Amino acid sequence: MHDSFKAKAHLDVAGKRYEIFRLDAVANSARLPFSMKILLENLLRHEDGVTVKRADIEAVANWNPQAEPSTEIQYRPARVLMQDFTGVPAVVDLAAMRDAMSALGGDPDKINPLQPAELVIDHSVQVDKYGSDAALGLNAELEFSRNKERYQFLKWGQQAFDNFAVVPPDTGIVHQVNVEYLARVVFGREVDGVLQAYPDTLVGTDSHTTMINGVGVLGWGVGGIEAEASMLGQPVSMLIPKVVGVKLTGKLPEGATATDLVLTIVEMLRKHGVVGKFVEFYGPAVKTLPMGDRTTIANMGPEYGATCGLFPIDEETLDFLRLTGRSDEQVALVEAYAKAQGMFDADGSLEADYSETLELDISTVVPSLAGPKRPQDRVALTDVKAGFEAALKKVNAERGVATKPPVKTSMDGQDVEVGDGAVVIAAITSCTNTSNPSVMLGAGLVAKKAVERGLSVPPWVKTSLGPGSMVVTKYLEEAGLMEPLKALGFHVVGYGCTTCIGNSGPLRPEVSQAIADGDLTVASVLSGNRNFEGRVHAEVRMNYLASPPLVVVYAIAGRMGFAPYKDPLATDKDGNPVYMRDIWPTQGEVADAVASFVGADDFTQSYAEVFKGDARWQGLSAPAGKTFAWDAGSTYVQEPPYFQGITMAPEPVAAIEGARCLALLGDSVTTDHISPAGNIKADSPAGRYLIEHGVAPGDFNSYGSRRGNHEVMMRGTFANIRLRNKMAPGTEGGVTLHQPDGEQLSIFDAAMRYQADGVPAIVIAGKEYGSGSSRDWAAKGPRLLGVRAVIAESYERIHRTNLVCMGVLPLQFQPGDSAESLGLTGYESFTIEGLDDGRAKEVKVTATATDGGTKQFDARVRIDTPNEVEYYQHGGILHYVLRKLAA
């Protein structure tokens, strides 16, 4: 390794000597933002004269905050974090690469994580059962019965791969476990025989990896394919970013929560525009924010569009590490290292040169919700009733239905009415909020006051509590707040993401029937981070994000159409009206509960045997061996076809000729629309495949649970029930018109017909194509459907990268151009020329209509870095890595 700046030095902490690379050895480093200091240290430590050169280090040290990103660097995160939905296909790909390595004559053991890779199984538990103490155990039993093959595969991976650890199911949500247990903040690790100290950094196969930014750890979400390459020692190729500084001042007012604060930040930063940029929070108010508030804000980085939302290391960080049971030695290392490197904010005055600065006086934050379709659409609680009524009219107008009278039905011996705007799901869910003791205890206090007034939850509301980690259950129990929560139906249903990722489980049959009979537009209220259409539940069209205390409030109200500050929630046991103000706790009450009931013992006990798992996990058998014995009969795990027939040298990049459009899409098409997610319908291509393979509809499980089987996933790509393909007007879901005959088919069936005829496919879209979660299958699925290119007005960062990494060409309309302005219908035949073996910055697209008329336009090539050019030339990043290792 090189050390051009003589930055190598030593740091003595608690009787140990660590090798470090000092930032002050490089001129100008003191003025850099916190995130840039981390990047600078990373380059100093990995300088090798090839992937990291002196000029790269100087480019970061002399960073121009105002310059547009143009300089590429090779960044190596310290570890990789995965959840099981994205982690299973990542491990499947690694297993397939071992087979492919053998076929190329290489050593399969080279396919092995070279740095810590940690996977938390948290995405598989569904809310099938709720409202009873038995719900947790019953849901866990169902989870294991449905996912046995996947879990056996992961247990195989745990023994087959080095540096790979699995946190078993029913333990916690990945990002909460990361914050509460896995995060090092500063690594102390032996590298090539030398004990080194360096910043804890990571990439994760989930966009909300940014939650770790709250504790001063730089991390963000990437696609599973990028994570796999990183595990295999490949650097993350990135452009030196712009950094937006957000100065926080003031103090949260009475009645406002961290959730209200983050919804305000999401709205503000979305309006400003921070996509592709780093965001750092600083200023006097940061010192007043406990770690739970910081991680809530950091978690929703994807919602405000930033790559990361980083907080400084300070005394609160050290206190949190002590609270969560980290060793005295580790806390001492974090403190000594951060101070030695100028990364410690001792008094709230740490400030840097930023590309842009924004300021938020948090005393102006008001209680809020966000919805009904996007997290950035904040609505002040004072305006929720009017906002809901306007949104309802809009949603019904889009559906072409009129508001209908409520449907009368009977539940639990009561005659009730379910109408438009009925809250049919109220879920305390998602690490965004469950990691924050103040809002969780706040929810418990609301429940306690409500139960004392004799309030209850209407029977059409499906209530659930997914605590995020066992720690939350412990402190709620110690505070005496679990019983009132359960009295309102908020029993623990599982230690996983549950409703936040759409694992809501079925509604009551009576509720589903009422929705169908009345063609109702009903709502959910959840303490999650995403409320995109079709995500939470297939029968629920309006979804609102809210703090856990407000989730309890709306569960009791049972409807969106009420004014929380004016209308009563319900009547008490004496017939008196009860208002939200009557059951809302003060900040002092919440603070007292946090101080009294959240202690270090809760964390040390909960995480004492975190990798051991329960009896179900311990009793699970798993195959042995360095290569996986694929089972042709499995409907969960199959060997993917990516490497079939691979040769050592890639084919040259050729023009795309005579392509047909699979889908012509509008703005804000998310990865939830593209990637298979949620329940599998029996009459869908995926459902028919499973039935053909002997799987009964009751055992379909979710798309997410079957991500290790490409046959299911490619059939579910573009199959979201809310997808609107302009090529097939009047339809919803994965429907298209096959060209040139115009026959209406599922997108999957049309794609298979094109492939059989040797016809490539493309997709055309509007603005923000691929916004949402960092889902690898949103890129893998289209590639397997034969999609060779996407032409969009703009892309979300992660999805654009994932397309390149799967060998799909991302093209962007020129400014001012769009499918509409160019008169494209999707019925044309398309030719894309001038690729220059993937190096072109612009290409020529020719669209030929059925009458022979042509339209030509130029499109920008969004292969943004030299490394991405190589990935595209090889047909994808995994092919590139495999060939490099085999050589």
C-alpha positions, 0 to 999 in steps of 0.5 A: 500500500502507498502512503503518499501523505505520510498519514500513517500514525498510531493511536493508543487507547485502553492499553492497545495501539492502533494504526490510523491514517491521520486526516491532518496529514492532508492540507485543507482537511479540517474544513471538510464536512464530516462525510467528506472526512470519512471518504478522505480517510477511506482513500488514505487507508486504501491508497494503492496507486491503482484504484486509489491514487494520490490525485484521488486523495487530493481531489477530496481534500481540495473538494470544491463545494460548488462544483458539479460532481464529476470526479470518480473515486473508489470507495470501500465500505467496511461492511455490508448489511442485508435483510432477508428479502434482498439478502436471499437473492444476494446469497443465491447469486454468490452460490451461483457464482461459485458454480460458474467459477468452477465452470470457468476453471477457477477456485470457487472459494474465491467467491467469499465475502472479504469483509463482514457481511451481516444479514438480519431476517426481518422481512418475512413475518406477516400480520396474519394473526393480531389482537391477542397474546397468541399472535406473536407465536402464531405468526412466527409459526406461519413464518417458519412453515412458509420460509423453511427452504429459504431459512435452510439456505441461509443457514447453509450460507452461514457455514459455507461463507466466511465473514457472513453472520445471520441474525435469525428471525423474530429478533428485530428489524435490520436497521434497528438491530444495526443501530442497537447492536451491530454498529461499531461507529469506529472499527478496531480490526486486524488487517494484514496482521496490523490492528487498525482503527477506522470509521465504521462505514457500510452499504446495505441492501435496503434503502433505509440503511441510512438510519445508521447515519444517526449514530455518526456512521456513513452508510446508504442503500445499494442494490443487492448486486452492488452489495455482492460486488462489495462483499467480493472486494470490489470498490463502490465507484462513486462521484465525489458528491455535493454536501448539503448542510441542514442547520437545526435550531430551536426546540421541539414544541409541546405536542410535536414528536420526532415523527412530525420533525422528520415529515417536515424535513422530508417535505422541506428537502424534497422541495429543495432537491437533494437527490444524489447529494449527501446531507449533514445535520448540524447546529445547536438543536442537534445537541437537544435531539436524543439518539432516537430522534436522530435515527428517525431523521436519518432513517428517512433519507430515501424519503427526502431523496438524499444518499445519506443524512449524517449526524456528528459523533458527540457526547450523545453518541457516546451515551447511546453506545453505553446505554446499548451495552457497548463495552467501555473499551469500544466507547473509549476507542470511538471517543479517542479516534473521533477526537484525533481525527476532528470528527467529534462535535464537542459543543455543537459548534462543528461546522464545515464548508457545504455546497448549500445550507438550509436552516430549520427552526424546529420550534416551528414543527407542528403535529402532522401526517403524510399522505395519502400516497407519498411520504413528502406530502405532509399535512398538518394535523389541523388540516387533515380532515380537509386534506383527506376530503380533497384527496378522497375526491381526487382518488375517486375521480381517478378511479371513476367512481362516486363517493358511496354511502357506508356499507352496513355490516356486523362484526363482533356482535355489533351492527356497524358501518364501514365507509370511505375513509374508514381506517382499516389498518392502524399499525405501530411498525417500522424501525423509523419509529420503533427505535425511538423510545420517546414515541413508543412510550408516547404511544403507550401513554396515549393508550393508557389514558384512553383505556382509563377513559373507557375508549376502545377501537372499532372492530373494522380496524386491524391493529398491530404492534411490531416493536422492532426489537425485543428491547422495546417490549421490555421497556413497555412492559416495565413501564406498565404500558403493554397492557393498555396497548393490548387493551386497544388491540396493539398486541405484539405481532412480530419482530420484523418490518410487518405493515411498513413493507406491505406484510399487513396480512389479510383484513377481516373478511367482513371488512374486505367484503364491505370494501368490495360491496361498496367499492370503498376507498379506505385508509391505513395509518402506520408509523412507517416510512413509505406509503406508496400506492399499493404498498401497504395493502392491495385493498387500501388506496389511501395510506397515511404516515404518522407517529405511533401516538397518532396511530393509536389516536386514529385507531380509536377514531376509526376514520380519517374524516375527523378534525383531531383538534375539534371533533371528539374521538369517541365517547367515554364510558359515561357518554362524555365526549373525549378529545385527543387533547384529553389523552395526549401526554406532555413532553415531561410525561414522555421524558420521565418514562424514557428516563425511568424505564429505558436502561442498559440492561434491556439492551444487554439482555435482549442482545446477549444471544442475538445469533442463537435464535429460538428453538425453531431456528436451532432445530432447522436442518441445513445442507453442508458443503462449499457449493449449494446442492440446488433442488430442482423441485424448490419453489423458493430457491433456484439457480439463476440463469445469469451465468449460463454459457459465460465465457472469459471474454464478453461480447462487444456491445451492439446496437439495439434493433427492432425493440418493442416497448413493454410499458409506457409509464408516467411519472413517479413509477416506483420500484414498488410498481416494478419489483414483485412485492406483496401477495401473489394472486392465483390468476397471475403469471406467478400464481399459475407457475406456482400452481403448476408446481404443486403449490396451493394458493394458501401456501403462495406466501409473498413475492418477497419471500420467493426472491430466491426463485427467478421464475416467480420473480420475473413473472411478478415484475411490473405486476403491481395492481396499481401500475398504469401502462399507457399502452393499455388504457383503462387497465390497471396492473401488469397489462400491455398490448403485444406489438404489432398485433395489439393483443392484450397480454400480461407484461410477462406473457408479452415479454416471453413472446418477444423473447421467443421471436428474438425481439428485444424489449424496452420501457419508456417512463416519465420523471423519477423512474425507480424512486423507492426502495433499493430493490435489486429485482426492479432491475433483475426482473426487467433484464430477465424479461428481455428489457435491454434499455429504459428511456426515462425523463429522470431516474432515482439514484439507486435504480439507475445504478442497478439497471447498469449493474444488470446490463440494462441501458438507462437512457434519459430524454433530453431536457424538454423532451418526453414521450408525450412531447415526442408523440410516442405511443409505445406501439412503435419499433425502436432502434438505439444506435451509436453506443460506442461499446458503452462509452457513448454519452448520447445515442440516437433513437429511431421510433418507427410507427406501424405506418412506416413513419419514423421519429428520431431523437437523441437521448443521454446515456446515464452510464455515469462512471468509467467503472459502470462502462466496464460493468455494462460491457460485461453484461453486468457487475457480477459478470465483471467480478466473476471474470476478474476473479476467474482470470 
